[in-house]
Amino acid sequence: MKYNYRTRGTCARSISFDLEDGIVKNIYFEGGCNGNLKGISALAEGKNADEVIAVLSGIRCGFKNTSCPDQLATALSEALKNQGE
């Protein structure tokens, strides 16, 4: 299933991804630091969403309370929650 998440507190404006049987695919960040976000996307591609959440959740960017990786973890958590409803 395709998901779109509007980020909060980051340079990236949104994240889109597919979630199929708990596996994350086709991750795309709109805006933000292009090279870093392509790297994060490549590392998370094909991984179990719970594993990605465990690794990326809580990462901060400078003095911000969040980061693009943390926002991906939040987006995945919300998508998993919505699938369970």
Buried (B, 14 or more C-beta within 10 A) or exposed (E): EEBEBEBEEBBBEBBBBBBEEEBBEEBBBEBBBEEBBBEBBEBBBEBBBEBBBEBBBEBEBEEEEBBBBBBBBBBBBEBBEEEEE
